């Protein structure tokens, strides 16, 4: 079977699905599920606080090292070679 060409590989890769936030509190921190990557490895996640980008994880770690602020809303998006996927549903930290 002949090798696939790069164009075909790019066509098969899609942006990852949205993660789902599992916890958003000062006891457990901010954690989320690893979403379907859609053909390309997830390389990082972006963390949004009240709609503003506040940082990125390194690699495919599914937790934010800083405690979320109670009362503020958080969203997460996953990034792979095809680009940034949709943001998770907004969750208010407790």
JOKA-V870877 format. One record per backbone hydrogen bond with DSSP energy under -1.0 kcal/mol. CO is the residue of the C=O (numbers start at 1). NH is the residue of the N-H. Records with the same first field share a line. If there is no record, write none. Layout:
CO = NH + NH
//
This chain:
5 = 9
6 = 10
7 = 11
8 = 12
9 = 13
20 = 33
23 = 31
24 = 94
25 = 29
29 = 25
30 = 64
31 = 22 + 23
36 = 17
38 = 14
44 = 79
45 = 57
46 = 77
47 = 54 + 55
48 = 75
49 = 52
52 = 49
55 = 47
62 = 32
69 = 72
72 = 93
73 = 50
74 = 91
75 = 48
76 = 88
77 = 46
78 = 85
79 = 43 + 44
80 = 83
83 = 80
91 = 74
93 = 71
//
